[in-house]
C-alpha cells in the first residue's frame, strides 16, 4: 500500500513494547449532567480489553454486564482512558472499586445509558522506540502534510485479524464458497508462531481432521467445532461453517467491507483531498453526504476541510456515486466478483452499507524526541485509527523490505 508522504523518509522504530507506549483517551461527545440513574464512570485500564474491564467492573458493582453502556472499544495492548455507564450504583462505590488493571478516575450521574459511538474522537500519546537519528524532523514533516491535507482514513491490517485473513473469510462467505471459507478460517501455518497451532493447520491441510482437532490450542475453539461438524458430515462445508458464532461471521464480513474501502482509498490517494464530479461528499460538521455536481463551487470547501470525498462501505442499500467515482468503485466489485445484492444476507447478517470519508482531520499534532525514542501526540475523530498516522510516520513496510 503506497503512502501519501512517499517523498519523506520514515522514522522506522517499534511501538507497544509496553502498554504505556500507547496511550489513548476518549474525547466525549457530551459530558454527564450530574443527575440520573446512570453513572458515567471514567477509568484507566492497562493491558486488558474493554470487554474484560466491563466484566470486572460489573462484578465489582454487582450489576449485569449487559446493562453497562460503552462508547467504543479500546486496544488491550495499551494504556487507555474511557467512559462507561453503570446503572443504579452510587458514584462513591464505583470510585472505591479496587480492581486489577483498572483505576477509577471520575464518576458522575447522567440520565441515559451510554451508547456505542457516543464519542467525538480519541486523543493519542504514542512512544516509538528504536527510531532513526533524524526521526523528529521526519515526523514533523509528515505531520505537517497530514495537518494540511488530512489523514488517509485507512482501516489497515489491524482490522483483518491475528493472521491478517478475516477479510478473506468474508469474501468467501459473500461468494458462498463454503469450502474456501473453512480453508481460510483454519489459517496459514506460516502466519502463526504457536507450534501446536501450526501443527493443527498442517494436519487440516493434509486431510487429518482428527489430528487437527487434537492439535488446535484451547483458544481455537471455533476451529475445533467447525472440524467436528466436518468429521460428522464430510464435505458439508456449509453446515460445518455454521458452527461459527454469528458475531464472528459479521466481523468477517465487516473486515471485507473495510478491505474494499482501503482498496478504493489507495486508488484515490493522490487526490483524496479533492472532490470529483459525481462524488458523494462528506460534511465534516455533521456527517451528512451530498452529490457533487459543480466541482468548481465545491473545491474551496474541500480546501477548507469542510467537505471530503467518500469511499464505499459496500452494502445492499449503500448510496452510489455518479460518474468517475462510480466507475472506479464498480471496477473494484467486478475484480472481486461481488455484486451489491450479495451483501443482502439472511439470518441477521444483512450488510446495508454506508459512506466513509476518504480523509479525516488531524487534531493538535505534536512530536518530540528524547533518549527513549520518538513521542507523538494527536487526536482523530471516532472510527479512525492511529495506525493510519503511524504508517505514514514510520513507513515500516519499506524498512522491512530493505528499502
C-alpha positions in Angstrom: 0.0 0.0 0.0 1.5 3.3 -1.0 2.0 6.4 1.2 0.7 9.9 1.0 4.1 11.2 2.1 6.2 9.0 -0.1 8.8 11.7 -0.5 9.5 11.9 3.2 11.6 9.0 4.6 10.2 7.1 7.6 11.4 7.1 11.1 11.4 3.3 11.5 11.1 2.0 15.0 8.7 -0.2 17.0 5.8 0.6 19.3 3.8 -1.0 22.0 6.8 -2.5 23.8 4.7 -1.8 26.9 1.1 -0.6 27.4 2.5 2.8 28.5 3.9 3.3 25.0 0.4 3.6 23.5 -2.0 5.8 25.5 -5.4 6.7 24.1 -8.1 8.8 25.8 -11.7 9.1 24.6 -12.9 12.6 23.7 -16.5 12.7 24.9 -19.4 13.7 22.7 -21.1 15.2 25.7 -20.5 15.4 29.5 -22.7 13.9 32.1 -25.2 16.3 33.6 -24.9 15.3 37.3 -28.3 13.7 37.8 -30.0 10.5 36.7 -29.9 6.7 37.3 -26.8 6.0 35.2 -23.4 6.8 36.5 -20.7 7.7 33.9 -17.5 6.1 35.1 -14.3 7.3 33.6 -11.5 4.8 34.2 -8.0 4.0 33.2 -7.2 0.4 32.1 -3.9 -1.2 31.4 -3.2 -4.3 29.3 -6.8 -5.7 29.1 -9.7 -5.4 26.6 -12.7 -3.1 27.1 -15.0 -6.1 27.5 -12.8 -7.6 30.2 -12.8 -4.3 32.0 -16.6 -4.2 31.8 -16.7 -7.7 33.2 -14.6 -6.8 36.2 -16.5 -3.6 36.9 -19.8 -5.4 36.6 -18.8 -8.0 39.1 -17.4 -5.3 41.5 -20.5 -3.1 41.2 -23.0 -6.0 41.4 -24.7 -5.3 38.0 -25.3 -7.2 34.8 -22.7 -6.7 32.1 -25.5 -6.2 29.5 -26.7 -3.2 31.5 -23.4 -1.3 31.2 -23.1 1.0 28.2 -19.9 2.0 26.5 -19.0 4.3 23.6 -16.1 2.4 22.0 -13.7 -0.5 22.2 -10.1 0.1 23.1 -6.9 -1.9 22.5 -5.8 -4.3 25.1 -2.1 -3.6 24.4 -2.4 0.0 25.6 -3.0 2.3 28.5 -6.5 3.7 27.8 -8.9 6.1 29.4 -12.6 5.6 28.6 -16.0 6.1 30.0 -18.8 3.6 30.6 -22.3 4.0 32.1 -23.3 1.9 35.1 -27.0 1.9 36.2 -28.3 2.4 39.7 -25.0 2.3 41.5 -23.7 5.1 43.8 -20.7 7.0 42.4 -18.9 6.5 45.7 -19.0 2.7 45.2 -17.6 3.0 41.7 -14.8 5.3 42.8 -13.9 2.9 45.6 -13.5 -0.2 43.4 -10.2 -1.9 43.8 -9.8 -4.0 40.6 -6.7 -5.3 38.9 -5.5 -3.3 35.9 -8.3 -0.7 36.4 -8.2 2.7 38.1 -11.4 4.8 38.6 -10.9 8.5 37.7 -14.4 10.1 37.9 -18.0 9.0 38.4 -20.8 11.4 37.6 -24.6 10.7 37.2 -26.4 11.1 33.9 -29.9 10.4 32.6 -29.3 8.0 29.8 -27.2 4.9 29.1 -24.0 5.5 27.1 -24.3 4.1 23.6 -21.8 2.8 21.1 -20.5 5.7 19.0 -21.3 8.3 21.7 -17.8 9.9 21.5 -16.3 12.7 19.4 -12.9 11.0 18.9 -9.7 9.9 20.6 -6.6 11.6 21.8 -3.3 9.5 21.4 0.1 9.7 23.0 2.4 7.2 21.4 6.0 6.3 22.1 8.0 4.9 19.1 11.3 3.3 20.1 14.4 2.4 18.0 13.9 5.3 15.5 16.4 6.8 13.2 18.5 9.8 14.4 16.5 12.1 12.0 13.2 10.8 13.4 11.9 14.1 14.8 12.5 16.1 11.7 10.9 13.4 9.5 7.9 13.0 11.9 7.3 16.8 11.9 7.4 16.9 8.1 4.9 14.1 7.9 2.6 15.6 10.5 2.7 19.0 8.6 1.4 17.2 5.4 -1.3 15.3 7.3 -2.4 18.5 9.1 -2.8 20.3 5.7 -4.2 17.5 3.5 -5.8 15.2 6.1 -5.1 11.7 7.3 -5.8 8.8 4.8 -8.7 7.1 6.6 -7.4 3.6 6.1 -8.6 0.7 8.3 -5.3 -1.0 7.9 -4.2 -4.5 8.8 -5.4 -4.4 12.4 -8.9 -4.8 11.0 -8.0 -8.2 9.4 -7.4 -10.3 12.5 -4.4 -12.0 14.1 -3.5 -13.8 10.8 -4.5 -10.9 8.6 -7.1 -13.1 6.8 -10.5 -12.1 8.3 -11.4 -10.2 5.1 -10.6 -13.3 3.0 -13.1 -15.3 5.1 -15.7 -12.5 4.5 -15.0 -12.6 0.7 -15.5 -16.4 0.6 -18.8 -16.0 2.6 -20.2 -13.5 0.1 -19.3 -15.8 -2.7 -20.9 -18.7 -0.8 -17.6 -20.5 -1.2 -18.0 -22.6 2.0 -15.1 -24.8 1.4 -12.9 -21.8 0.8 -14.2 -20.1 3.9 -13.3 -23.1 6.1 -9.9 -23.3 4.5 -9.1 -19.7 5.3 -10.6 -20.0 8.7 -8.2 -22.8 9.6 -5.4 -20.5 8.7 -1.9 -20.5 7.3 0.9 -22.2 9.3 3.4 -19.6 8.2 1.2 -16.9 9.8 1.3 -18.3 13.4 4.1 -18.7 16.0 2.5 -21.2 18.3 3.9 -24.7 17.4 0.6 -26.6 18.3 -1.4 -24.1 16.2 0.9 -24.7 13.2 0.7 -28.4 13.6 -3.1 -28.2 13.7 -3.3 -26.2 10.5 -0.8 -28.5 8.7 -2.9 -31.6 9.8 -6.0 -30.0 8.3 -4.2 -29.3 5.1 -3.1 -32.9 4.9 -6.7 -34.1 5.4 -6.1 -35.3 9.0 -9.2 -33.8 10.6 -9.0 -35.8 13.9 -5.3 -34.9 14.3 -6.1 -31.2 13.6 -8.9 -31.2 16.2 -6.5 -32.7 18.8 -3.7 -30.3 18.0 -5.6 -27.0 17.9 -4.9 -24.9 21.1 -7.7 -24.3 23.6 -8.2 -20.7 22.3 -9.1 -22.1 18.9 -12.5 -23.4 20.0 -14.2 -22.2 16.8 -11.9 -24.1 14.5 -12.3 -27.3 16.5 -16.1 -27.0 16.4 -16.1 -26.5 12.7 -13.9 -29.6 12.2 -16.1 -31.7 14.5 -19.0 -30.9 12.2 -16.9 -31.7 9.2 -16.0 -35.1 10.7 -19.7 -35.9 11.3 -20.7 -34.8 7.8 -17.7 -35.0 5.4 -17.6 -32.4 2.6 -20.6 -30.5 4.0 -18.6 -27.3 4.5 -21.7 -25.1 4.6 -23.0 -27.0 7.6 -19.6 -27.0 9.2 -19.2 -23.3 9.0 -22.5 -22.8 10.8 -20.5 -23.6 14.0 -19.1 -20.1 13.7 -20.8 -17.6 16.0 -22.9 -15.1 14.1 -21.0 -12.3 15.8 -17.7 -13.6 14.3 -19.4 -14.0 10.9 -20.4 -10.4 11.0 -16.8 -9.5 11.9 -15.5 -11.3 8.8 -18.0 -9.6 6.5 -17.2 -6.2 8.0 -13.4 -6.9 7.5 -14.1 -7.5 3.8 -16.0 -4.2 3.6 -13.0 -2.5 5.2 -10.6 -4.2 2.8 -12.6 -2.9 -0.2 -12.8 0.6 1.2 -9.0 0.6 1.6 -8.6 -0.5 -2.0 -10.7 2.4 -3.2 -8.8 4.8 -1.0 -5.4 3.5 -2.2 -6.5 4.2 -5.8 -7.6 7.7 -5.0 -4.8 8.6 -2.5 -3.0 11.2 -4.7 -6.2 13.3 -4.9 -8.0 12.1 -1.8 -8.4 15.7 -0.6 -10.1 16.9 -3.8 -13.7 16.2 -4.9 -14.7 15.0 -8.3 -17.9 15.4 -10.2 -20.2 12.5 -9.1 -18.6 12.2 -5.7 -20.7 11.8 -2.6 -19.0 14.4 -0.4 -18.9 14.1 3.4 -19.7 17.2 5.5 -17.3 17.0 8.5 -19.6 19.2 10.6 -22.5 16.7 10.7 -21.6 13.5 8.7 -24.2 14.2 6.0 -23.4 13.4 2.4 -24.4 15.1 -0.9 -23.7 14.6 -4.6 -21.0 16.9 -6.1 -22.3 18.4 -9.3 -20.3 21.6 -9.5 -16.7 20.8 -8.7 -15.6 24.4 -9.1 -18.1 25.5 -6.5 -17.1 22.8 -4.0 -13.3 23.0 -4.4 -12.9 25.8 -1.8 -15.0 23.9 0.7 -12.7 20.8 0.2 -9.6 23.0 0.6 -11.0 24.4 3.8 -11.6 20.9 5.1 -15.4 21.4 5.3 -16.0 18.5 3.0 -14.2 15.4 1.7 -14.8 12.8 -0.9 -16.2 9.5 0.4 -15.5 5.8 -0.3 -17.8 2.8 0.0 -18.5 0.5 2.8 -20.2 -1.6 0.3 -23.7 -2.9 1.1 -27.1 -3.7 -0.5 -28.5 -0.3 0.4 -25.4 1.9 0.1 -25.9 5.1 -1.8 -23.9 5.1 -5.1 -21.9 8.0 -6.5 -22.0 9.0 -10.1 -19.5 9.5 -12.9 -15.9 8.5 -12.5 -16.2 7.7 -8.7 -19.0 5.2 -9.6 -16.9 3.6 -12.3 -13.9 3.2 -10.0 -16.0 1.6 -7.3 -17.8 -0.6 -9.7 -14.4 -1.8 -11.1 -13.4 -3.0 -7.6 -16.5 -5.1 -7.2 -16.0 -6.5 -10.7 -12.4 -7.5 -9.9 -13.6 -9.2 -6.7 -16.5 -11.0 -8.4 -19.0 -9.4 -6.0 -22.3 -7.6 -6.5 -24.1 -5.3 -4.1 -27.0 -7.8 -4.0 -24.7 -10.4 -2.4 -24.5 -8.2 0.7 -28.2 -8.8 1.3 -27.7 -11.8 3.5 -30.2 -13.7 5.6 -30.0 -14.7 9.2 -29.4 -11.2 10.6 -26.2 -10.8 8.5 -27.5 -8.2 6.1 -24.9 -5.6 5.3 -26.7 -2.4 4.3 -23.5 -0.4 3.7 -22.6 3.3 4.2 -20.2 6.0 3.0 -17.0 6.8 4.8 -14.8 9.9 4.3 -11.5 9.2 2.5 -9.7 11.5 4.9 -10.1 12.8 8.4 -8.6 15.9 10.1 -5.5 15.5 12.3 -6.1 17.3 15.6 -3.4 19.1 17.6 -0.3 17.1 16.4 2.9 17.3 18.5 6.2 15.5 18.1 9.1 15.2 20.4 12.3 13.1 20.8 14.3 12.0 23.8 16.7 9.2 24.7 13.8 6.7 24.7 12.7 7.5 21.2 10.0 9.5 19.4 6.9 10.8 21.1 3.8 11.6 19.1 0.5 13.2 20.2 -2.6 13.8 18.1 -6.3 13.4 18.0 -8.6 11.7 15.4 -12.4 11.5 15.0 -14.2 8.4 16.1 -13.9 5.4 13.8 -10.4 6.4 12.6 -7.2 4.6 13.5 -3.9 5.9 14.9 -2.1 3.4 12.7 -3.1 5.5 9.7 -0.9 8.2 11.1 1.9 5.9 12.3 2.3 4.1 9.0 3.0 7.5 7.3 5.4 8.5 10.0 7.2 5.1 10.5 7.0 3.6 7.0 7.7 0.2 8.4 6.8 -1.7 5.2 9.6 -0.1 3.2 12.0 -0.7 6.1 11.1 -4.4 6.3 11.6 -4.8 2.6 15.1 -3.3 2.8 14.1 -0.1 1.1 
